[in-house]
Amino acid sequence: MTHKLDDRALDRWFRAARTRNGWTRQPVTEQQVRELCDLMKLGPTSANCCPARFVWVRSAEGKSRLAALAATANAPKILAAPATVIIGHDLDFAEQLPKLFPARGRDMQAYYSVPLVAQATKSSLQGAYLNIAARALGLGCGPISGFKNEAVDSESLANTRVKSNFICSIGYGSNENLFPGNQRLTFEEAGRFA
């Protein structure tokens, strides 16, 4: 694992990839969702803690309920996408550490069980892996943060210790409502050496 990916792969995952706002009618199957999750879960997390939990919304009724909780501009994206996943973080993820990190997981449970640490160890990293894995499998993704988190938690995550972080539509993207690639911050604007 010491060689660089070729330009074709880097283009597909990053340089030429775009956030999708429109979707074809081609469905995303349960098998594809499982393949996507099996790939995504291999991305590294702190102490292999894996705090993310996923609710896959594929039915017309489910998408309609979720779209009603989204910002007006985001609702059509959810309705049109074959699947939209709610990416949440489990505040009780430390319970799984003995399984996920057998060497020291039991010892680390106390640290990760502190409420502020549990809240700070969010699912964003695994959500990012989900987006990259979707692109690797030929799917498009459209991450969305414009929705009512508390309402989504009540609707889809009730009676759990999981809180929504963001949602992401997944499917075969169309060029409908596709924005050109926007600027990103330069190294000098966003980074520095210490």
N, C-alpha and C positions, 0 to 999 in steps of 0.2 A: 504494500500500500504506500509505496514511495513515489509513484509516478502521478503526474497531473492528469486530470480528465481531459479528453480531447475537446476542441472548440465546439464541436457539434453538441456534446453533452452540456457544456457550460452555457451555450446559447439557449438550449431547450429549458434548462432549469432557471437561468437568470437573465442573460443579455437580451434575448428576444421574447421572453415570457411576459405576459401581460395579465393583470387582474381582469378576470372575465365579468362582464355585466350582462351578457346575453348567452343563451344556451340553445343547443340543438335539441331535438326531441329524443335523441338516443338515450336510453335509460342507463343508469348505473346499477349494476346487479349486486345482489348480496355477496356473491363470490368476489366481485371487484372491491367492495367495501372491506371484506375480510383480508384480501390481498394487500390493500392499502394500509390497513391497521397492522398487519404482520410486518410490513416494511417500516412503517413509521415508528413502531415500538423499539426498534433497534438503535435509534438515535440516543446519544449519551445524555444523561441527566445527572444532577448532583446526587451522589451516593446511590445511583440507580433508583431514585425514589419514585419515579413515574406517577406524579400527582394528577395527571390529566384523566378525565372521564369523558366519554363521548356518547351523545344521543343522536342517532341518525334519523332524520325526518325525511321520509320519502313519500308518504301518502298525501293525496290531495287535501284531505282534511287536516292533517298535521301541518302541512305547509301553510295552509290558510290561517290556522291558529297562530303559527309562528310569525307569519307576515303581518298579522294584526298588531303584533308587539314590536314591530320594527319601525324605523323612521320611514316616512312616506316614500322617499327615493329608493329605499332598500326593499320595500315590500314586493315590487314586481320581480326583482332578481330572485327572491326566495321562491315565489310562485312558479317562475319559469324553470328553475334549476331542477334537475332530476333528483338531487339530494342536497339537503343542507344539514350540516352537523353542528350541534351545540357543543362547544369545547368548554368543559368546566374543570374546575380544580377541586379535588376532594380534600377537605380540611382534615380528614382522618387518614390520609395516605400513609402515615407512619406505621399504621397497623400492619401494612404489607412489607415493611422493611426486613423482617427476619427471612422472608421468602425471597425478596429481591436482592438482598445483600447479605448472604449467609455468613460471611466472615465477620461482619461487625454490625449488622442490621439491628439486632436486639439492643446493643449498646447505644445506637444512634436514635432509637425511638424517643427517648426523653427529650433530646434536642429538637427534633422535628415535630414533637407534639406541643411545643410552646405555641400558643395561638398566633403570636406575631410572626414567628418563623413559618408556621404552616400557611398563613395568609401570604407571606412574601414568596414562598416557593410555589409559584403559580404554574399553570399549564401552558404558558406562552411558548416555552421552548418546544414542547411536544406538539403544540398547534402549528408551529413553524415547520417542524418535521413533516407534519401531515400535508402541508402545502407543497413541500418539496417532493414528497413521495407521490402525491397526486400527479405532479408534473412529470415525474420519472415514469409513471405508468400511462402517460398519454392523456391524462385528464387535465381539465382547467380548474382553477379555483378562484373564488371571489370572497376573500375575508371581509367580514362586516363587524364593526363595533357599534354602529348606530341602531341600538335596540334597547328596550327597557329590561335591564338585567334582573331586577327584582321580580318583574312580572314573568319573565321566562323561567326564573327559578321556581316560582309558585306553580307555573303551568307544567313544566317538564321535569323539574328536579325536586318536587315536593317530597317531604319525609326522608330527605337524604342530607348529608353534610357536604354536598357538592354545590358549588356556586358557579354560575356561568362566567366565563371570561370573554370569549368572543364566539361568533358563529362564522361558518364558512360554507358557501355554496360550492358544490362539486359536480362536475359533469363534463360533457364535451362542449367546449366553448365555441360560440359563434363570434363573428366579427361585429355583431350588432352592439351598438353603444360602446365600442372598444375605443378607449382613449389612447393617444400616442404615449410613448414612454415619457414620463415626466422626469424632471431633473432630480438628482440625488445630491446630497451634501458631499463635498470633496473630502479627502482625507484630512486636510488642514482645517476644514470647518467642523468635522465631527470627531477627530482623533488627535492624539499627540503621543509622543514617547515620554516615558517617565524614568 
